[in-house]
């Protein structure tokens, strides 16, 4: 009998010290969500470069209670840092000896004793380093030729950002404070790095919900946009064949990023980190004299930062923080923002269609959201369904890259107003 009791005690002890005893139902739900996102990334290939590391980071953070039971691990939840008001942005030597008084009692904080891999990698998100570096790589891969050849595309790119500010107002109406509302509204720009950059500045406690919503809607562009495009345009408008764009000289392509960064940095300094890195990358590409740097920025550097960014952002989505009513509100508001951005781009495209006597296909306005180049491909696909001889891709790339600039400018406006 004593042997049996000893065996039972041993089994109970193993269970109590295992991760199963630490996991909650919220952790299991979020692990299921991570499996769904992994499925979408691997099987459906919806933005796999971003969705896969985000999903795995989400899995890690919700396994962290069990991982923390193992003494040799150095993984801890990033949200533990986000939700701890005692953590400061001072250097590590100062943090180690920081004294905090709570209810008249002095506590010595040693957060670096528990800090592990994810905590340190998250520094790049928290300090706003990763998103501008992502923009550097995007700049190296972006051709601004269609925008330079058709400057009117800027109007469509700007129109698609109206959804950001409308959703900002709606979020305040639903009880979010102005900073949180600004972070939620930026989802409408359909630009993941911009959404992360703004959220870390305005509402870091919402980072997991906003990042996952932003990247999910970017991945679902081919599903979300076509019904809106068909609802707001006629068959005749969708079948319009646009004239070929004029050739753009190398000099124009070199001057363009320099002029853009000067104007935006002077008028809206808060947008300079994103726009500046975007234009630096584009200058690397168009100058033709730093090919090695350009290739590194758009390949090795971009891939490394994507891994760090995706994994640590996913690791902010722990069950306890993610499964809240506010998360549902954010997901719904994010969808509204994205749909409204698409709709406003289309409506301004229809205005241009009327103003030019039917020479502009309004479908290209839907590409004003910043999901490059997927939104432009969707405009091309829908246009070809009505007219197989219609080639809208290059025309749609104008508003598409304008949307990248527009979302960064919108981010700067929000940071300036409510930051």
N, C-alpha and C positions, 0 to 999 in steps of 0.2 A: 504493500500500500504506500509506503514511504517512497519507494522507487517510482511508482505511478505519479504521486504528487510532485515529486521532483521533476519528472518529465513534463507534467502540465505547467509547472512554474517556469521551466526553461522555455517552453513554447510561447507562453504568455509574455515572458521577458523579451524574447526575440521580436515578437509582434510589436510590443510597446516601443522598442528602440528602432524599429524599421520605419520606413517612410509611410507605410499604410496608415499608421496611427496619426501622422501629421497632416495627411491630405484631407481636404474638405470637399464637399460636393461641388463647390465653385471651381476647385482645381480640376476635377474630373470633367466638368462642362467645358472649361477652357482647353483642356487637352483634346477633347472631341472637336472643338472648333479648329484647333491647330491641325488635326488630321484632315479635316475638310479642306483647309487652305492648302495643305501639302498635296492633296488629291487634285485640286484645281490647278496648282502649279505644275505638277508632273503629268497628269493625264490630259487636262484641257490646255495646258501651256498658257495660262493666263498670267502674264507678267512674271514668269518663273524666276527671273533674276532677283526680284525683290520679294515676291510672295513666299518663296521657299525659305530664305533666311529669317523672314519675319515669323513665319509659322513655326520654325524650329526654335527660335528665341522664345516664342510663346510657350512651347512645350517645355523648354528648360526651366523657365521661371515658375511654372506650375508644378514641376517636379522638385523644385528647390527645397521644399520641406523635407523630402526624403534624401536629397543630396546632402543637405546640411547635417543629416544624421551621421554621415560618414566624416570622420575627422580629417581626412587628407584632402578633401575637396576645397577648391577656392572659388566656387560659384555661389553668388548670393543674389537675391532679387534686387533688380535695379529700383523697384518701387520702394524698397526699404530706405533707399537714399532719398527718393523724391518726397516721401511722406514724413521724413524726420526733420523737423524745423531746426534742430541743433547743428545740422551740417551747414557749413559756410563755404564761400568761394575763396577762402584764404589758402595759402600753400599748406602742404601736408605737415610740415614741421609745426606750424601754428595750430592746425586742427588737432594734432596729437595731445596738446596740452591745454586745450580750450576748457574753460570752466563755465558751466551753465548753472544758474540758480533757478530751481523750480520749487515753488511753495516754501521758500526760505531755506532750502537744502541745496548745497553745492554738489554738482555732479561733474566728474571728469569724463570727457568724451574721448573715446579711442576708436573712431570709426574705421581707421585703417587696419586695425587688428582683424576685422571681419571682411574687409574689402577684398574682392577677388577679381577675376578676369572681367566679368561683365561690368563691375563697378568702374574699372579703369577705362574700358572701351567706351563706356557711356559718357566719359568726359568729352569726347568729340561731338556728341549730340548736345550735351548740356551747355557747352561753351560755344556752340554754333559753328563748329569747324567742318563737320562732314557735309552739310548741305551746300555750302559754297564750293567745296571741292568736287561734289557731284556736278555742279553747274559748270565747273572748269572742263570736265570731261564732255558734258553735253555741248559746250561751245565748240570743242574740237570736232564734234561729229555733225554739227549743224551747218547747213548751207542757207545763208540769208539772201541768196540770189533772188528767189521768188518774191521776197518782201521788198527788196531794193527795186526789182523790175516793176512791181505793182504796189507803190506806197499806200494806196487806198486800203490795202489789207490791214494796215494798222487800225483802221476804224473797226473792222470786224473783230480783231484781236482784243481791242478795248471793250467792245460791246459785250463780248462773252464774259467779261469780268463784272458786269453789273449784277449778276447773280450773287456774287460774293457779298456785296453791300446790302442787297435785299435780304439775304439770309442772315446777315449780321443783325439787322433790325428785328427779324423774326426770332432770333435766339435771345435777344434782350427781352422780347415780349414773353418768352417762355420761362423767364426767371434767371437766365445766365447773366453774370456781370459783364460789363463792356469788354474786358480783356478776354474772357472766355468766349464771348460772342464773336470777337474778331478772329480767334483761332478756329472756331467752327466754320465761320463764313469762308475762310480761305480754302476749304475743301472744294468749293465751286470752281477754283482755278484748275483743278485736275492736275496738280503738280505736287507730287509727293515731297521732294526736298523743300519746296517753299512752305508747304503745310507744316513740316517738321520744324523748320527754322522759325516760323512765326509762333508755333505752339510752345516751343521751348522758351521763347521770350515772354509770351503773354500768359499761358496757362499750362505749365509743365505737368500738372496733375491730370490733364486730359490727353496727354500725348499718345497713350496706347490706343484709345478709342478713335482719336482723330487720324492717326497714321494708318490704322487698319482700314478705316472708312475710306480715306483718300486713295490708298493703293488698291483697295477692292473695286472702287468705282472706276479707277483707271483701267483695271483689268477687264471690267465689264463694259467698256466703251462700245464694242461691237453689238452688245445686246441692248444697252440703254438708249443709244442715240438714234438708230434707224426708225423706231416708232415715232419719235418726236419729229424727225426730219420729214417723214411722210405726212404727219398730221398738220404741219405748218406750211407745207409747200404743195403746189399743184404738179400734176404730171408734166405739164408744159414747162414749168420752171425747172424741174429736175432734169429735163432732157436738153437744156440749153448747152450748146457747145461753145466754149470760150476760145478766143483768139490766142495764138501762141505767144508766150511772154518774150519780150525783147532780150537779147543777150546782155549780160552784165559784165563789165570789165573787171579786171583784177584790181585796178586802182580803186574802184568803187567799193569792192569787197574789203579792201584794207582800211579805207577811210571810215566805212560805216561803223565798226565796233568802237573806234576811237571817238567819233562824234557822239554816239549813243551814251557811252560811259561818262563823257564830260557833261552832257546835258542832265542825265539822271543823278549823277553824283552831286552836282551843284544844286539842283532843285529838290532832290529827295535823298539825302545822305543815308537814311535808314535802309534804302534799297541797294546801296552801293556794294555791300559784300556779295550779294547774289548776282546782280547785273555786272559788276566789275569782273568777277571770275568767269561769267558766261562770255563776256566780250574778250577777255584775255585768251580764253581757249579758242575762240573763233579767230582771233588775230594770229595765234600759233598756226592754225590750219591754213588761213588764207595767205599769210606772208610767204610760205613755202621755204623759209630759210631755217626753220627749227623742226624738221620732220621727226627727229628722234623724240623731242619733247612732246610734240603733238601726239605721236603714237603712244607714248608712255601715259599721257594724261587720259586718253580715251580708252586705253586697254588696261594696263597693269594697275595704275592708280585708281581708275574708276572701279575696277573689279574689287580691289582691296577695300575701298571705302564702302562699296555696296554691301560687302559681307559684314563689315563692322556696323554700318548704319542699320541694316535690316535686322540683324540678330539682336542688337541692343534695343531697338524700338519695339520689336516683338516681345522682348523681355520686360517691357513696362506693363504688359497686359496680364497681370496676375488675376486670378479669379475674384479675390476680394475687392479689387479696385475696378475691374472691368464690368462685372455683372451688377450694374446699378441702373436705376431708371434714367439717369442722365445719359448713360451710354446709348440707350434706345433713342432718346431725343437727338443725340449727336448723329447717329446713323441716319435717322429720318431727315434731319436738317441737312446733312451732307448730301443725301440723294436729291433733296429739293434744290440745293445750291448748284449741284452738277447739272440737273435738268434745266434749271433756269438759265445757267450759263450757255448751254446749248441752244435754248430757245431764243435768247436775246441775240446771239450770233446769227441765227437763222433769220430773225425778224429784220435785223439790219442788212442782211444779205438780200432780203426781199426789197428793202428800200433802195439798195444799190441797183437791183434788177430793174426797178421802175425808173430810177434816175438815169440809167444808161440806155434806156430803150430796149431792155431785154438782152444786154450783152454779158451780164454777170449772172452766173448760176448761183442762186442763194444757198445751195448746199455747202458751198465753201465756208459760209459763215459758221457752220457747226464746228469747224475745225479751229475756231478761235479759242476753244479751251486748250489747255497746255499739254494735253496728252500726245506728245510727239513720238513717232509719226502716226500712231494708231488712228487718231481722229481724222487725219488727212486720208488715210487708207479707207476709212469707213465712208467718207464723202465720195471718194472715187468709186467704191463698190456700189453705193446706192445710186449714183449717177449712171453707172453702166447698166444697171438693171432697167432703167428707162430708155437708155440709148447706148447700145453696145459699142458705138463708135466714139463715146464720150470719154475723154481723158482729163480728169480733174485733179489728179494727184499733185502736180506742180503748182497749180493755181491754189489748191487747198493748203499747200505747205506755207504760203505767204501768211494767211491768218494764223496758221498753227504756230510758227515761230514767233509771230507777233504776240500770240497768247502767252508764250514763255516769258517774253519781256513784260507783257501786261500783268501777269500774275505776280512777278517780282515787284513791279511798281505798286500794285495793290497791296502787297505785303508791306512795302515801305510806308504807304499811307496809313495802314492800320497800326503799325508800330509807332508812327509819329502821333497819331490821334489818341490811341488808348494805351500805348505802351508806358 
